[in-house]
């Protein structure tokens, strides 16, 4: 009886085995590691020098020093969190191993949890050097934000997981022909997340759409903290509530797409 209940429950051993598999895959390929470091570093250097130029020519940005670099770092957390989740999933698609995993004792929830943890590992490899570059080159210390940074990070990573789970389900159901969604969907919400400008810049009807997205609350909260020295707890709580709904919806969508893939036989042809 205990063996049955253990089988039906969430197994930390199975989750750990999946994380170890992805870790070995990552560590065995220097191009994979280089890619994690290269793009975040390139972004912070490019936008950092732009921040310096603007700060020298505009009193507002001089007063709000670091707003642009802070936005770049937070955006990279959002984008890299989703990409780190989805890339680990795509590794299984490319290796044509997904059908084997779904026929093993590994449960879908355990598979998704292992992808979440792996996204944090990949994110740390890319973003921590990025923050050190920002500190060394531009004297912007994102860690000086203190506890608000934890609220920003949690809301962004929850959103990235929601998007990652959903797009992984779409690729699972439709095959690698839908792979481009993994790379493009996050950029589709980028203009509405108001990363580099306040929500008030948008037309009134678009502002309504923007406030449906949790990242909008995070970037508005970041600007309030850096410009007005005010931490908007209300914005973080609203973002957290929306994220909770998105995570539940994304889990439900993934399971529905998985059932559809099994019913239509696309799970066996994953990778084609």
NORHUBEL-V549184 format. One record per pair of residues at least 24 apart in sequence whose C-alpha atoms are under 7 Angstrom apart, sorted by the first residue. I is the first residue (numbers start at 1). J is the second residue. If there is no record, write none. Layout:
i-><I	I>
j-><J	J>
//
This chain:
i-><10	14	15	15	15	15	18	19	19	22	36	36	37	37	40	40	40	40	41	44	44	44	44	48	64	64	66	67	67	68	70	71	71	71	77	77	78	78	78	79	79	80	81	81	81	81	81	81	82	82	82	82	84	84	84	85	85	85	85	85	85	86	86	86	88	89	93	93	94	96	96	98	99	99	116	148	151	152	155	155	155	156	158	159	159	162	162	162	165	165	165	166	166	166	169	169	169	170	172	172	172	172	173	173	173	173	173	175	175	175	176	176	194	195	214	214	214>
j-><110	106	110	111	113	114	114	114	118	88	125	126	125	126	76	126	127	130	130	69	72	130	134	138	226	227	140	223	226	196	142	195	196	219	123	156	156	157	160	160	186	123	119	120	123	157	160	161	160	161	163	164	119	122	123	115	116	118	119	161	164	164	168	182	115	168	270	271	271	270	271	270	267	268	161	231	236	218	239	240	243	215	243	214	243	246	247	250	250	251	254	250	253	254	254	257	258	257	258	261	267	270	257	258	260	261	266	270	271	272	271	272	219	219	239	242	243>
//
